[in-house]
Amino acid sequence: MGYGWWSNDIGGHYHGTKDDELYARWVQLGCFSPILRLHSSESPFNSREPWVFGKEAQLSSTRTLQYRHRLIPYLYSLAVGAATEDTSIVEPLYYDYPTRTEAYSNKNQYLFGTQLMVVPITTPRDTQTRLGKTKGWLPPGRWVDIFSGVVYDGDRTVTLHRSLDDYPVFAKEGSVLPLDGKIGSEIANGAGVPDSIEIVLVVGANGSFDLVEDDGTGASIEDVTLSTTPIRYDQSAGTLTIGPSSSALLQEREWFVRLVSHTTSDVSVSVDSLESVPNPKAQSGRYALGKFSTSSTVIFNLGPSPSLDVVDPLPAVFRILEDAQIGTDIKLKIWKSVEQFGSISLGIIISRLNATGADEKVKDAVEELLFADHRASRV
């Protein structure tokens, strides 16, 4: 509260004990903080670089740091808001939900800017499931984990389980999240104005975001010349409208759109209402719209009133069982108890699951997925 521009010394500054899992979780928390800083006192045993930790933590942290780099367009836009409108990048839930007691009781959980909600994992993972666990409140509406793509019903408290590769970060219907368009090996050092932007879109409600940038000159906010690119999503029309930019930091920019938990092949792109563009193709839910003038208006059309997919939870349940450090016989019992999910009532599925004698921690992780989205269990 009142402390929205902050950082901590990721990994700890003094003393402590080396813990690969804790380090990786700390880096994930730093990714979704206003400032990310790997920093410690001077000691040959206090290094904080990812490559001095175990392979699993190193890979997890590397992916997290790369995603942090991709978040710069979002983070910078929020930073401008902090400087010009006194808005905080990190806010408690009760700022948006002041009448709900859950917004006060879930004290670790927070809003990260206008588009995301984070539920940090702050305890070690279970030795059987190999999953970290945390509890959080999903406000009313429908929410999507931006990394796993699992769709959750809101207005309830949920227990969340995540591997070290994953972290509970949610976006509600209508969220519009701008990222640097470069992925994988394309990601490089530096923080110049990106020549490509990926918009992560969660359909289901109207949404908007103003992408704010500058050319890197000016010592204070009063001296900086800002360029704003409006991004607007209309749910009933199913259109995402991008631009035009208020000033030309770049002559052209390439645009991508990633649809979270929405699958469709019937999309189209138009530019300035005149130019017809070939229909973009999707790769892993990511559509390449093309490269256009920053003074143009680009419209990505999904068709009227698109909705979030009803995601089958069974593949994710199978992965949990496959990775679990438990006997193969009990794994098979659990799988047999749930494999008819969607074709028989959820009550019968849970009754069968309870009859397996499985450890409560394993059942808890499975039940999270079975109860995530009520639409999937309708029979």
Secondary structure, 3 states (H helix, E strand, C coil): CCCCCCCCCECCCCCCCCCHHHHHHHHHHHHCCCCCCECCCCCCCCCCCHHHCCHHHHHHHHHHHHHHHHCHHHHHHHHHHHHHHCCCCEECHHHCCCCCCHHHHCCCCEEECCCEEECCCCCCCCCCCCCEEEEEEECCCEEEECCCCCEEECCEEEEEEECCCCCCEEEECCCEEEEECCCHHHCCCCCCCCCEEEEEECCCCCEEEEEEEECCCCCCCCCCCEEEEEEEEECCCCEEEECCCCCCCCCEEEEEEEECCCCCCCCEEEECCCEEECCCCEECCEEEEEEEECCCCEEEECCCCCCCCCCCCHHHHHHHHHHCCCCHHHHHHHHHHHCCECCECHHHHHHHHHCCCCCHHHHHHHHHHHCCCHHHHCC
